[in-house]
């Protein structure tokens, strides 16, 4: 089985811990991180708001360089935590589109819920919802940490 594990800054530890528990040892694991190009576009557009004045010189490396370095560091930390061989992929762009594209040859996509920490449709953010709805492979969706308790009052009457 070829498993793609999509990690994000906010929940990568939970995702890797669950991958270590749930993925068979014989699985080929690829760790994926996608940096949003929206941040870079916003930072690049800042100089245009100076109304013809020259922007000050940048005090450090460009945003894409910083993003790439941070992505590699995160992927290396994730691989160490996983404790087994894994390929790493760092991408930039529209997050949901890049994840779907990376699923091309995967049998399973594993990811963590990123919305509200309660059961229901809001437990997925918009990008995660898009990925879950459009992934061309099986999807394993896990909770960050422990799943929330089920409130019987919130269940439809036929399930109580």
C-alpha positions as CSV (number, residue, x, y, z in Angstrom):
1,X,0.0,0.0,0.0
2,X,1.2,3.5,-0.9
3,X,0.1,5.9,1.8
4,X,0.3,9.7,1.5
5,X,0.3,11.5,4.9
6,X,-0.6,15.2,4.6
7,X,0.8,17.1,7.5
8,X,0.2,20.7,8.5
9,X,1.9,23.0,11.0
10,X,-1.0,22.8,13.5
11,X,-1.5,19.1,13.8
12,X,1.4,17.2,12.3
13,X,2.3,15.4,15.6
14,X,-1.1,13.9,15.9
15,X,-1.2,12.9,12.3
16,X,2.3,11.2,12.5
17,X,1.4,9.4,15.7
18,X,-1.8,8.0,14.2
19,X,0.1,7.0,11.0
20,X,2.7,5.2,13.1
21,X,-0.1,3.3,14.9
22,X,-2.4,2.6,11.9
23,X,-0.3,2.1,8.8
24,X,1.0,-1.4,8.2
25,X,4.8,-1.8,8.3
26,X,4.9,-2.8,4.7
27,X,3.4,0.5,3.6
28,X,5.3,2.9,1.4
29,X,4.9,6.2,3.2
30,X,5.2,9.6,1.7
31,X,4.9,12.7,3.9
32,X,3.4,15.8,2.2
33,X,3.5,19.4,3.3
34,X,2.0,22.2,1.1
35,X,2.8,25.8,1.7
36,X,0.1,28.2,0.6
37,X,1.1,30.6,-2.2
38,X,-1.5,33.0,-0.8
39,X,1.0,34.2,1.9
40,X,3.7,34.8,-0.7
41,X,1.3,36.7,-3.0
42,X,0.2,38.9,-0.1
43,X,3.8,39.7,0.9
44,X,4.8,40.4,-2.7
45,X,1.9,42.8,-3.1
46,X,2.9,44.9,-0.1
47,X,5.3,47.1,-2.1
48,X,2.6,48.0,-4.6
49,X,0.7,49.7,-1.8
50,X,3.5,52.3,-1.2
51,X,2.1,54.6,-4.0
52,X,5.2,54.9,-6.1
53,X,7.6,55.1,-3.2
54,X,10.5,52.6,-3.3
55,X,10.1,49.7,-0.9
56,X,12.8,49.4,1.8
57,X,15.3,46.7,1.1
58,X,14.3,43.3,2.4
59,X,15.9,42.5,5.8
60,X,16.2,38.8,5.1
61,X,15.6,36.0,2.6
62,X,12.5,36.1,0.4
63,X,9.3,34.6,1.7
64,X,9.5,31.5,-0.7
65,X,12.9,30.7,0.6
66,X,11.8,30.9,4.2
67,X,8.7,28.8,3.4
68,X,10.8,26.1,1.7
69,X,13.2,25.9,4.6
70,X,10.4,25.6,7.2
71,X,8.6,23.0,5.1
72,X,11.8,20.9,4.9
73,X,12.4,21.2,8.7
74,X,8.8,20.2,9.4
75,X,9.0,17.2,7.1
76,X,12.3,16.0,8.7
77,X,10.8,16.3,12.2
78,X,7.8,14.3,11.0
79,X,10.0,11.6,9.4
80,X,12.0,11.3,12.7
81,X,8.8,11.1,14.7
82,X,7.4,8.4,12.3
83,X,10.4,6.3,13.0
84,X,10.5,4.5,9.7
85,X,11.6,5.3,6.1
86,X,9.4,7.8,4.4
87,X,9.7,9.9,1.3
88,X,9.1,13.6,1.8
89,X,7.4,16.0,-0.6
90,X,7.2,19.8,-0.1
91,X,4.9,21.7,-2.5
92,X,3.7,25.3,-2.9
93,X,0.5,26.6,-4.4
94,X,-3.2,26.3,-3.8
95,X,-3.2,23.8,-0.9
96,X,-6.2,21.7,-1.8
97,X,-5.2,21.4,-5.4
98,X,-1.7,20.4,-4.6
99,X,-2.8,17.7,-2.1
100,X,-5.2,16.3,-4.7
101,X,-2.5,16.3,-7.3
102,X,-0.1,14.5,-4.9
103,X,-2.6,11.7,-4.4
104,X,-2.2,10.6,-8.0
105,X,-0.4,7.3,-7.3
106,X,-1.4,6.8,-3.6
107,X,-3.7,4.1,-2.4
108,X,-4.5,6.0,0.8
109,X,-4.5,9.6,2.0
110,X,-4.2,10.2,5.7
111,X,-5.0,13.6,7.2
112,X,-6.2,15.3,10.4
113,X,-9.4,17.2,10.9
114,X,-8.7,20.9,11.1
115,X,-12.0,22.5,12.1
116,X,-14.0,22.6,15.3
117,X,-13.1,20.0,17.8
118,X,-16.6,18.5,17.9
119,X,-18.4,16.0,15.6
120,X,-20.2,17.5,12.7
121,X,-19.5,19.2,9.3
122,X,-17.6,22.1,10.9
123,X,-14.9,19.6,12.0
124,X,-13.4,20.1,8.6
125,X,-12.1,23.4,7.2
126,X,-12.9,24.3,3.6
127,X,-9.6,23.1,2.1
128,X,-9.8,19.8,4.0
129,X,-13.4,19.4,3.0
130,X,-12.4,19.9,-0.7
131,X,-9.6,17.3,-0.4
132,X,-11.9,14.7,1.3
133,X,-14.6,15.2,-1.4
134,X,-12.2,15.0,-4.3
135,X,-9.4,12.7,-3.3
136,X,-8.8,10.0,-6.0
137,X,-8.0,7.4,-3.4
138,X,-9.2,6.1,0.0
139,X,-9.1,8.7,2.8
140,X,-8.3,8.1,6.4
141,X,-9.5,11.1,8.4
142,X,-8.3,11.2,12.1
143,X,-9.0,13.5,15.0
144,X,-6.3,15.7,16.4
145,X,-5.8,14.0,19.8
146,X,-8.8,12.2,21.3
147,X,-12.1,12.2,19.5
148,X,-14.7,14.3,21.2
149,X,-17.5,12.6,23.1
150,X,-20.8,12.1,21.3
151,X,-23.6,14.2,22.7
152,X,-26.8,12.1,22.4
153,X,-28.9,15.3,22.4
154,X,-27.2,16.3,19.1
155,X,-27.9,13.1,17.3
156,X,-30.9,12.7,15.0
157,X,-33.8,11.0,16.9
158,X,-33.5,7.7,14.9
159,X,-29.9,7.3,16.2
160,X,-30.5,8.0,19.9
